[in-house]
């Protein structure tokens, strides 16, 4: 593996430093130079090389070409962006910083779709269809993207209606896992100044894990998505675009494996339908289901006020999820599962005034309001199987702990950012955002005995307390103010080379712990719960350069970010997670990317990122099995690297297009994504070590010369790497084995896939 990294890194370095970037049309070599990449990372349309931010962009065409359907699939080609599934959430990390598995956390990486904040973690599973581009901004983005973008932001732009009729139909079929994708697009004018665009999408898949307990392949996927856009623009001072979208995406089963069993764990749980700890894409459990529905309505309107533009972005977002999780992750019926319901409703309104570009002083100023309501219910069922066990476990038979949480929040922000051209070469940008946020939340937990439960209620309550669970009710309110400034200095060393240095302060909102199973400060459980946690903050220092020539472009950035009061979610070894502002961390490193039009039709692009992550102060870490805790009952992580934070990551891509007849062309791509080793579990157990890897992919297409039709063969993970995305301890493992055994469960990447893709355009 070291040899593989050396070869890839050398190839990247020789070509010039790099990260893979979007290509909006045919590779630039066809046109004798590189195609300009336009982004809106600063709320203006700008060339990528003109934006003084560490940013990567992935074009909609690239997403379509590889049959990618969500952010998780895209993240493998963007260094220092890592998106992984967990048992009840998606974890989105930039530069090693992410939010934990608690529905009360705001996301450290803020996600925006057409200018609207999509703040729930599950929304990162939303199908990506008919995209213009996906921008990934690394580091705190406090001024223009707001509170909570403390690690960075993902800015997604969908395609708008066209003034000429066009459409496309595309289908993809993957042979190994029986995956089917169908997409249809229709766009064009309805009348003078009114245009529309409609998109429909469906995806299904059998899966690549075999659950021998349920005799089915998993994850079984079924997704539907529709979007309509209506644009009004008669060439006057006013223009508007209305977007309506609806998504329904379901998944049965997770790509989850059990591994790393030690002690007597296998002796207790062994059997063909209980648990298998062999890494063979075979698993046993009682089922997982996730059903998600999303409705969104967005109205973007622009009004020209002289040379200035007043922009309004109004949005309604309604999101619902229903999940059933077999939380013992085994085929035996100990825990019948956690049933989770989450309902989230959000209204947001932004008004911003933008000055004309290209002046001595350019600026953007605005206000933002957001109201959100969150309802979460979950209950964990203890199967009657417990009745057959000896005391005290038999008291758990046919019982459950039922939890209800409600939250309301209101956020008001005012922001401004201005750029002063001191000379023709020197520019200074400064900005700030003031946030005022109020939240109120309440949580209650009840212990319920079913008809088969025979133990007296006090005995049941005592056994639950031994698992750090107690009936309770708690509520609270919080009010937070934050001021987040930024400053950036840019200098044009030549017409093609820009240097920059910047500072930004970011914050992530505090809130309430949704999942804790006991009261804060409880004296009746060993590890008391939590309720309110404070905001976290970050100070980011960055410097870099950007070069854009006719045939070569590259970007280089170095950064250091100090985080204080990190919000962490700590597993107590039973069924409980508690939130604390427990940690300080420093993340620093280097990021580089390049594109090169080597010859007509031939483009090479690549990337490399180095990440140095250390907890500066974290004494409340979760101990792993047989690790000796400190006097406080926890383990000291100070000086250690965070989980899922590889030191090196990157990619290398080669695109080649050439005519084969007067009416046909061939397009070929080969790509490699690489990562150094990392620990996959939050408790940093060495048993969850993932070796470094290289994933290879390729695409071969035959197309009509003007792209009217195309037939492509797509291969992903051609080296068939078995990659552990994330891992966690098996719940109750040490409890049931009385401290004599333990194991892990983890999400595993998809193995080799081979697909055929057909596309027709008109």
C-alpha positions in Angstrom: 0.0 0.0 0.0 2.9 2.4 0.7 4.1 1.8 -2.9 0.6 2.7 -4.2 0.6 5.9 -2.3 4.0 6.8 -3.5 3.1 6.2 -7.2 -0.1 8.2 -7.0 1.5 11.1 -5.0 4.4 11.2 -7.4 2.1 11.3 -10.4 0.1 14.1 -8.8 3.2 16.1 -7.9 4.7 15.8 -11.4 1.6 17.0 -13.0 1.4 20.0 -10.6 -0.2 20.0 -7.1 -3.9 19.1 -7.2 -7.6 18.3 -6.2 -10.1 17.0 -8.8 -12.2 19.8 -10.2 -15.3 20.0 -12.3 -15.4 20.0 -16.1 -18.6 21.5 -17.3 -18.3 20.4 -21.0 -15.9 18.3 -23.0 -12.4 18.2 -21.7 -10.6 21.4 -22.4 -8.1 19.8 -24.7 -10.7 19.7 -27.4 -10.8 23.5 -27.4 -7.0 24.1 -27.0 -7.3 25.1 -23.4 -9.1 24.6 -20.1 -12.8 25.3 -19.7 -13.6 28.0 -17.1 -15.3 26.7 -14.0 -17.9 29.1 -12.6 -18.9 28.9 -8.9 -21.1 31.0 -6.6 -19.2 30.4 -3.3 -19.3 34.2 -2.6 -22.9 34.7 -3.8 -21.6 35.9 -7.1 -20.8 34.0 -10.3 -17.0 33.9 -10.4 -14.3 31.8 -11.9 -13.0 29.1 -9.5 -9.4 30.5 -9.7 -10.7 33.9 -8.6 -12.2 32.7 -5.3 -9.8 33.0 -2.3 -11.2 29.9 -0.6 -10.1 26.3 -0.5 -12.9 24.9 -2.7 -13.6 22.0 -5.0 -16.3 21.8 -7.6 -17.9 18.7 -9.1 -20.0 19.4 -12.3 -23.4 17.9 -12.9 -22.0 16.2 -16.0 -19.5 14.3 -13.9 -22.2 13.2 -11.4 -24.3 11.9 -14.3 -21.4 10.2 -16.1 -20.5 8.1 -13.1 -24.1 7.3 -12.1 -23.5 9.0 -8.8 -26.8 9.5 -6.9 -25.9 11.2 -3.6 -23.3 13.2 -1.7 -21.8 10.1 -0.1 -20.7 8.8 -3.5 -19.3 12.2 -4.6 -17.3 12.6 -1.4 -14.8 9.9 -2.3 -13.5 12.2 -5.1 -13.2 15.3 -2.9 -10.2 15.2 -0.5 -10.8 16.1 3.2 -14.6 15.5 2.6 -15.8 12.3 4.2 -19.5 11.3 4.3 -20.3 8.0 6.1 -23.5 6.2 7.2 -24.0 5.3 10.9 -26.8 3.4 12.6 -29.2 6.4 12.8 -27.6 9.2 10.8 -25.1 10.3 8.2 -21.8 11.8 9.3 -20.5 14.6 7.2 -16.9 15.7 7.9 -14.5 18.3 6.4 -10.9 18.3 7.6 -11.8 15.7 10.3 -14.6 17.8 11.9 -18.2 16.4 12.0 -21.2 16.3 14.2 -21.9 13.2 16.2 -24.9 10.9 16.1 -27.4 13.0 18.0 -30.5 14.6 16.4 -29.9 17.7 18.7 -26.7 18.6 16.9 -26.6 21.1 14.2 -24.4 20.0 11.3 -20.7 21.1 11.3 -20.8 21.0 7.5 -23.7 23.2 6.4 -25.5 22.0 3.3 -27.3 24.4 0.9 -29.5 23.6 -2.1 -30.2 26.5 -4.4 -29.4 28.9 -1.6 -31.5 27.2 1.0 -30.1 25.6 4.2 -30.8 21.9 4.4 -29.6 21.3 8.0 -30.7 17.7 8.9 -28.0 15.0 8.4 -30.4 12.6 6.6 -30.9 15.2 3.9 -27.4 14.4 2.6 -29.0 11.2 1.3 -31.3 13.2 -0.9 -30.9 12.1 -4.6 -28.7 14.4 -6.7 -30.5 14.7 -10.0 -30.0 17.2 -12.9 -27.3 19.2 -11.0 -25.5 22.2 -12.3 -22.6 21.6 -9.8 -21.7 20.7 -6.3 -19.2 23.1 -4.5 -17.4 22.0 -1.4 -16.0 24.9 0.7 -13.4 23.8 3.3 -13.0 25.7 6.6 -15.4 27.9 8.5 -17.7 30.0 6.2 -19.3 32.4 8.7 -20.3 35.4 6.7 -22.2 34.3 3.6 -23.2 30.8 4.7 -24.0 31.6 8.3 -23.9 30.0 11.7 -23.1 26.2 11.9 -20.8 26.2 8.8 -18.0 25.7 11.2 -16.1 23.0 9.3 -17.2 24.1 5.8 -20.2 24.1 3.5 -21.6 22.0 0.6 -23.3 24.3 -1.9 -25.5 22.5 -4.4 -27.0 24.2 -7.5 -29.6 22.6 -9.7 -30.1 23.3 -13.3 -32.6 26.1 -14.3 -35.1 26.2 -17.2 -33.8 27.0 -20.7 -35.1 29.4 -23.3 -35.0 26.6 -25.9 -36.7 23.2 -25.8 -34.4 20.4 -24.7 -34.7 17.1 -22.9 -33.0 13.9 -22.1 -33.7 10.3 -21.0 -31.1 8.3 -19.2 -31.0 4.7 -17.8 -28.3 2.8 -15.9 -28.2 -0.8 -14.9 -25.6 -2.3 -12.6 -25.2 -6.1 -13.0 -23.7 -7.3 -9.7 -26.3 -5.7 -7.4 -29.2 -5.3 -9.8 -29.2 -1.5 -9.5 -31.5 0.4 -11.9 -31.5 4.2 -12.4 -34.0 6.1 -14.7 -33.9 9.8 -15.2 -36.0 12.1 -17.5 -35.6 15.9 -18.0 -37.8 18.3 -20.1 -37.1 22.0 -20.3 -38.1 25.0 -22.4 -40.3 28.1 -22.9 -44.0 28.1 -22.0 -44.5 31.6 -23.3 -42.6 34.8 -23.8 -40.5 35.3 -20.6 -41.8 32.2 -18.9 -39.8 28.9 -18.9 -40.1 25.6 -17.1 -38.0 22.6 -16.3 -39.3 19.2 -15.0 -37.1 16.3 -13.7 -38.1 12.8 -12.7 -35.9 10.1 -11.2 -36.2 6.5 -9.9 -33.6 4.2 -8.5 -33.8 0.7 -7.1 -31.2 -1.8 -6.0 -31.2 -5.3 -4.4 -28.0 -4.8 -2.4 -24.6 -6.4 -1.8 -24.9 -7.9 1.7 -26.8 -11.1 2.3 -28.8 -11.2 5.5 -29.2 -14.9 6.1 -31.6 -14.4 9.0 -34.1 -12.6 6.7 -33.0 -14.4 3.5 -32.6 -11.1 1.5 -29.9 -8.9 -0.1 -29.3 -5.6 1.6 -29.3 -2.6 1.4 -32.5 -2.8 -0.7 -33.0 0.7 -2.1 -36.1 2.3 -3.6 -36.0 6.1 -4.5 -38.3 8.5 -6.3 -37.6 12.2 -6.9 -39.5 14.9 -8.9 -38.6 18.6 -9.3 -40.3 21.4 -11.2 -38.9 24.9 -11.8 -40.8 27.8 -13.3 -38.8 30.9 -14.3 -40.2 34.4 -15.0 -37.9 36.8 -16.8 -39.2 39.3 -19.4 -36.0 41.2 -19.5 -37.1 43.9 -17.1 -35.8 44.8 -13.6 -37.6 41.8 -12.0 -37.0 38.1 -12.4 -38.1 35.1 -10.3 -37.7 31.3 -10.2 -40.1 29.0 -8.3 -38.9 25.5 -7.4 -41.0 22.6 -6.0 -39.4 19.3 -5.2 -40.5 16.0 -3.6 -38.4 13.0 -2.7 -39.3 9.6 -1.3 -36.4 7.4 -0.6 -36.4 4.1 1.3 -33.7 1.6 2.3 -34.1 -1.8 3.9 -31.0 -3.2 5.6 -27.6 -1.6 5.9 -24.2 -2.6 4.6 -23.2 -3.5 8.1 -20.8 -6.2 9.2 -19.8 -7.6 12.7 -16.1 -8.0 13.3 -13.4 -7.9 15.9 -15.0 -10.2 18.4 -12.8 -10.9 21.5 -13.3 -12.8 24.7 -16.4 -15.1 25.0 -18.5 -13.0 22.6 -18.6 -15.6 19.9 -19.3 -18.3 22.5 -22.4 -16.5 23.7 -23.7 -15.4 20.3 -22.4 -18.0 17.9 -24.8 -19.7 15.5 -25.7 -19.4 11.8 -28.6 -17.0 12.5 -27.2 -15.1 15.5 -24.0 -13.4 14.4 -21.1 -14.0 12.0 -17.8 -12.1 12.5 -16.3 -13.2 9.1 -15.7 -10.3 6.7 -17.7 -11.9 3.8 -20.6 -9.6 3.1 -22.9 -11.9 5.0 -24.7 -10.7 8.1 -27.5 -11.6 10.4 -30.0 -9.3 12.1 -33.7 -8.7 12.4 -33.9 -5.9 9.9 -33.4 -2.2 9.3 -35.8 0.1 7.5 -35.4 3.8 6.7 -38.2 5.8 5.0 -37.7 9.4 4.2 -40.0 12.0 2.6 -38.9 15.5 1.7 -41.0 18.4 0.3 -39.4 21.7 -0.5 -40.6 25.0 -2.0 -38.2 27.8 -2.9 -38.8 31.2 -4.5 -35.8 33.1 -5.7 -36.4 36.6 -6.9 -34.1 39.4 -8.1 -35.0 43.1 -8.4 -32.7 45.5 -10.0 -32.3 48.7 -8.1 -30.2 50.9 -10.4 -26.8 49.1 -10.6 -27.6 47.1 -7.4 -29.6 43.8 -7.1 -32.0 43.0 -4.3 -32.3 39.2 -3.9 -35.0 37.4 -1.9 -34.8 33.7 -1.1 -38.0 32.3 0.5 -38.2 28.6 1.4 -40.4 26.0 3.0 -38.9 22.6 3.9 -40.8 19.6 5.3 -38.8 16.5 6.1 -40.0 13.2 7.7 -38.1 10.0 8.5 -39.2 6.7 10.0 -36.5 4.2 10.9 -36.4 0.8 12.5 -33.0 -0.2 13.8 -32.0 -3.6 15.2 -29.8 -2.1 17.7 -28.2 -5.3 19.0 -27.0 -5.9 15.4 -27.4 -9.6 15.7 -29.8 -12.3 14.5 -30.9 -13.2 18.1 -33.9 -11.2 19.4 -32.6 -9.4 22.4 -33.5 -5.8 21.3 -36.4 -5.9 18.9 -35.2 -2.5 17.6 -35.3 1.2 18.0 -38.3 2.8 16.2 -37.4 6.4 15.4 -39.7 9.1 14.0 -38.4 12.5 13.1 -40.4 15.4 11.7 -38.8 18.6 10.8 -40.3 21.8 9.4 -38.4 24.9 8.4 -39.3 28.3 7.0 -36.4 30.6 6.0 -36.2 34.1 4.4 -33.1 35.9 3.2 -32.8 39.4 1.7 -29.5 40.6 0.4 -28.3 43.6 -1.5 -25.5 43.1 -4.0 -23.5 45.8 -5.5 -22.3 45.7 -9.2 -19.1 43.8 -9.6 -15.8 45.1 -10.9 -15.9 48.3 -8.9 -13.3 49.8 -6.5 -15.5 48.6 -3.6 -17.9 45.7 -4.0 -20.2 44.5 -1.3 -23.0 42.2 -0.2 -25.2 42.9 2.8 -28.3 41.2 4.0 -30.6 39.7 6.7 -31.7 36.2 7.4 -34.6 34.6 9.4 -35.2 31.0 10.1 -37.9 29.2 12.1 -37.8 25.5 12.7 -39.7 22.9 14.6 -38.4 19.4 15.4 -40.2 16.4 16.8 -38.4 13.2 17.6 -39.9 10.0 19.1 -38.0 6.8 19.6 -38.5 3.6 21.7 -36.3 0.6 22.2 -38.0 -2.8 22.7 -36.5 -5.5 24.9 -37.7 -8.8 23.4 -39.5 -11.4 25.6 -36.3 -13.5 25.0 -34.9 -11.8 28.1 -37.6 -13.6 30.2 -35.6 -16.9 29.8 -32.4 -15.4 31.2 -31.4 -15.4 34.8 -31.7 -12.4 37.1 -31.4 -9.5 36.7 -31.8 -9.7 32.8 -35.2 -11.4 33.0 -36.7 -8.2 34.3 -36.1 -6.6 30.9 -38.3 -9.0 29.0 -41.2 -7.4 27.1 -40.3 -3.8 28.2 -39.3 -0.7 26.4 -38.0 2.8 27.1 -40.1 5.4 25.2 -38.7 8.9 24.5 -40.3 12.0 23.1 -38.5 15.2 22.2 -39.8 18.5 20.8 -37.9 21.6 19.9 -38.6 25.1 18.4 -35.9 27.5 17.2 -35.8 31.0 15.8 -32.6 32.5 14.2 -32.1 36.1 13.1 -28.9 37.1 11.3 -27.4 40.2 9.8 -24.4 40.0 7.6 -22.2 42.1 5.3 -19.0 41.5 3.3 -17.1 44.1 1.3 -14.1 44.0 -1.0 -11.8 47.0 -1.4 -9.5 47.2 -4.4 -6.5 49.1 -2.8 -4.6 48.9 -6.1 -5.0 47.0 -9.3 -3.2 44.0 -7.7 -4.2 44.3 -4.1 -7.7 43.6 -2.6 -8.9 43.4 1.0 -12.1 41.7 1.9 -13.7 42.0 5.3 -17.1 40.8 6.6 -19.0 39.8 9.6 -22.2 38.1 10.6 -24.2 38.7 13.8 -26.5 35.8 14.9 -29.3 35.8 17.6 -30.9 32.4 18.2 -33.4 31.1 20.6 -34.3 27.5 21.2 -36.7 25.7 23.5 -36.7 21.9 24.0 -38.3 19.3 26.2 -37.5 15.6 26.6 -39.4 12.9 28.4 -38.6 9.2 28.9 -41.0 6.5 30.2 -40.3 2.8 31.0 -43.2 0.7 29.7 -43.9 -2.9 30.7 -45.7 -5.1 28.2 -48.3 -7.8 28.9 -45.7 -10.5 29.3 -43.5 -8.6 31.7 -43.9 -10.1 35.2 -41.3 -8.3 37.3 -42.5 -5.7 39.8 -42.1 -2.2 38.5 -39.4 -1.2 41.1 -37.3 -4.2 40.0 -37.7 -3.2 36.3 -36.7 0.4 37.1 -33.7 -0.8 39.1 -32.4 -2.9 36.2 -32.9 -0.1 33.7 -31.0 2.2 36.1 -28.1 -0.3 35.9 -28.2 0.4 32.1 -28.0 4.1 32.9 -31.7 4.5 31.9 -34.3 6.2 34.1 -37.7 7.6 33.6 -37.6 11.4 33.6 -38.9 14.6 32.1 -36.8 17.7 31.5 -37.1 21.0 29.5 -35.1 24.1 28.9 -34.6 27.3 26.9 -31.5 28.9 25.6 -30.6 32.2 23.9 -27.3 32.7 22.1 -25.6 35.6 20.4 -22.5 35.2 18.2 -20.4 37.6 16.2 -18.4 36.0 13.4 -15.9 38.2 11.5 -13.6 37.4 8.6 -10.9 39.1 6.7 -9.1 38.2 3.5 -6.2 39.8 1.6 -5.6 39.0 -2.1 -2.7 39.9 -4.2 -2.3 39.3 -8.0 1.3 38.5 -8.4 0.8 38.2 -12.2 -2.3 38.1 -14.5 -2.5 34.4 -13.9 -1.4 34.0 -10.3 -3.3 35.1 -7.2 -2.0 34.9 -3.6 -4.3 35.1 -0.5 -4.3 34.9 3.2 -7.4 34.9 5.5 -8.8 34.6 9.0 -12.4 33.6 9.9 -14.2 32.8 13.1 -17.0 30.3 13.1 -19.5 29.1 15.6 -21.9 26.1 15.8 -25.1 26.5 17.8 -25.7 24.9 21.2 -28.8 23.0 21.9 -30.3 20.1 23.8 -29.4 16.4 24.0 -32.2 14.4 22.4 -30.9 10.9 23.1 -29.7 10.9 26.7 -31.5 8.3 28.8 -31.3 10.0 32.2 -31.3 13.3 34.0 -28.3 15.6 34.2 -26.6 15.1 37.5 -28.6 12.0 38.4 -27.4 10.2 41.5 -29.2 6.9 40.7 -27.2 5.9 37.5 -23.5 5.3 37.1 -23.0 7.7 34.2 -25.6 10.6 34.3 -27.1 12.0 31.2 -27.1 15.5 29.8 -29.6 18.0 28.4 -28.2 21.4 27.4 -24.9 21.9 25.7 -23.2 25.2 24.6 -22.1 26.4 21.2 -18.6 25.5 19.9 -16.3 27.9 18.1 -13.4 27.8 15.7 -10.6 30.2 14.6 -9.3 29.5 11.1 -6.1 30.8 9.5 -5.5 30.0 5.8 -3.1 31.1 3.1 -2.9 29.9 -0.5 -2.3 30.6 -4.2 -4.3 30.0 -7.3 -3.0 29.8 -10.8 -5.0 29.7 -14.0 -3.3 29.6 -17.3 -4.5 28.5 -20.7 -3.6 24.9 -20.3 -2.8 24.5 -16.6 -4.6 25.5 -13.4 -3.7 24.7 -9.9 -4.6 25.7 -6.3 -2.7 25.3 -3.1 -3.8 26.1 0.4 -2.4 25.7 3.9 -4.6 26.1 7.0 -4.8 25.8 10.8 -8.1 25.7 12.7 -8.4 25.7 16.4 -11.7 24.4 17.8 -13.0 25.0 21.3 -15.9 23.4 23.3 -16.4 20.7 20.7 -19.8 19.0 21.0 -19.2 15.3 21.4 -21.5 12.3 21.8 -20.1 9.7 24.2 -21.3 6.1 24.3 -21.5 4.8 27.8 -21.1 1.1 26.9 -24.7 0.1 27.3 -27.4 1.9 25.3 -26.7 5.5 26.3 -25.1 8.4 24.5 -24.4 11.6 26.4 -23.5 15.0 24.9 -20.8 17.2 26.3 -18.8 20.2 25.4 -15.8 18.1 26.2 -13.0 18.8 23.7 -10.6 21.2 22.1 -8.9 20.3 18.8 -6.4 21.6 16.2 -6.7 20.6 12.6 -4.1 21.8 10.1 -2.8 20.7 6.8 -2.2 21.3 3.1 -4.6 21.0 0.2 -3.8 21.2 -3.5 -5.5 20.6 -6.8 -4.7 20.8 -10.5 -6.1 20.5 -14.0 -4.0 20.2 -17.2 -5.0 20.2 -20.8 -2.2 18.0 -21.9 -3.1 17.6 -25.6 -6.2 18.0 -27.8 -8.9 15.9 -26.1 -6.7 14.9 -23.1 -7.2 16.4 -19.7 -5.5 15.3 -16.4 -6.7 16.4 -13.0 -5.8 15.4 -9.5 -5.6 16.2 -5.8 -3.8 15.6 -2.7 -4.6 16.6 0.9 -2.6 16.3 4.1 -4.5 16.4 7.4 -2.9 16.7 10.8 -5.6 16.4 13.4 -5.0 16.4 17.2 -7.3 16.7 20.2 -5.7 19.5 22.2 -7.7 18.7 25.3 -10.2 15.8 25.5 -10.2 14.0 28.9 -13.8 12.6 28.6 -13.2 10.2 25.7 -15.1 6.9 25.4 -12.9 3.9 26.5 -12.8 0.8 24.4 -13.0 -2.7 25.6 -10.4 -3.5 28.3 -8.9 0.0 28.1 -8.3 1.3 31.6 -10.3 4.5 32.3 -8.9 7.5 34.3 -10.2 8.7 37.7 -13.1 10.4 36.0 -14.3 7.1 34.4 -13.3 8.2 30.9 -10.2 7.9 28.7 -7.9 10.8 27.8 -7.8 11.5 24.1 -5.6 14.5 24.4 -2.9 14.4 21.7 -4.7 11.7 19.7 -6.0 11.9 16.1 -9.8 11.8 15.6 -11.6 8.9 14.1 -12.1 8.8 10.3 -9.3 11.4 9.7 -6.8 9.9 7.3 -3.5 11.7 7.1 -3.4 11.6 3.3 -6.2 11.5 0.8 -6.6 12.5 -2.8 -7.4 11.4 -6.4 -6.1 11.3 -9.9 -8.2 11.5 -13.1 -7.5 11.1 -16.8 -10.1 12.1 -19.4 -9.6 11.5 -23.1 -12.1 12.2 -26.0 -11.5 11.8 -29.7 -13.6 11.5 -32.8 -13.7 8.0 -34.4 -15.9 9.0 -37.4 -17.4 12.2 -38.7 -20.5 11.6 -36.5 -19.2 9.6 -33.5 -16.6 10.0 -30.8 -15.1 7.9 -28.0 -14.7 9.2 -24.4 -12.5 7.4 -21.9 -11.9 8.1 -18.2 -9.8 6.4 -15.6 -9.7 7.6 -12.0 -8.1 6.6 -8.7 -9.2 7.7 -5.2 -6.8 7.0 -2.4 -6.7 7.3 1.4 -4.1 6.5 4.1 -5.1 4.5 7.1 -7.5 5.6 9.8 -9.4 4.4 12.9 -13.1 3.9 12.2 -14.6 4.0 15.7 -15.2 7.0 17.8 -13.5 5.3 20.8 -10.3 5.0 18.8 -10.0 1.2 19.3 -7.1 -0.2 17.2 -9.3 -3.2 16.3 -11.2 -0.8 14.0 -8.1 0.2 12.0 -8.7 0.6 8.3 -5.7 0.1 6.1 -4.8 2.6 3.4 -6.4 1.9 0.0 -6.6 2.9 -3.6 -9.9 2.6 -5.4 -9.9 2.5 -9.2 -12.7 3.4 -11.6 -13.1 3.7 -15.3 -15.7 4.8 -17.9 -15.7 4.0 -21.6 -18.3 5.7 -23.8 -19.3 5.8 -27.5 -21.3 9.0 -28.3 -22.8 10.9 -31.1 -20.4 13.8 -31.9 -22.9 16.4 -30.6 -23.9 14.3 -27.6 -27.4 13.4 -29.0 -26.9 9.9 -27.7 -24.3 8.0 -25.7 -23.6 4.4 -24.6 -21.2 3.9 -21.7 -19.7 1.1 -19.6 -18.9 2.2 -16.0 -16.7 0.4 -13.5 -16.3 1.5 -9.9 -14.0 0.1 -7.1 -12.5 -2.1 -9.8 -9.8 -3.2 -7.3 -12.7 -4.5 -5.1 -11.5 -2.9 -2.0 -13.3 -3.8 1.3 -13.4 -0.4 3.1 -14.7 0.2 6.6 -16.5 3.5 6.6 -17.4 3.7 10.3 -17.6 1.4 13.3 -19.1 1.2 16.8 -19.2 -1.2 19.7 -22.0 -3.8 19.8 -24.6 -2.5 22.3 -24.9 -4.6 25.5 -22.0 -6.8 24.4 -20.0 -6.4 27.6 -23.1 -6.3 29.7 -24.5 -9.6 28.5 -21.0 -11.3 28.6 -20.5 -9.7 32.1 -17.4 -7.9 30.8 -15.8 -11.0 29.3 -16.5 -10.3 25.6 -17.0 -7.6 23.0 -17.3 -7.0 19.2 -17.8 -4.2 16.7 -20.3 -3.5 13.9 -19.4 -1.3 11.0 -20.6 0.1 7.7 -18.7 -1.3 4.7 -18.2 0.4 1.3 -19.8 -1.1 -1.8 -17.6 -3.6 -3.6 -16.8 -3.7 -7.3 -19.6 -2.6 -9.6 -20.0 -2.8 -13.4 -22.8 -0.8 -15.1 -24.1 0.1 -18.5 -25.5 3.5 -19.1 -27.7 4.7 -22.1 -28.5 8.4 -22.6 -30.5 10.2 -25.3 -30.8 13.9 -25.6 -33.0 16.1 -27.8 
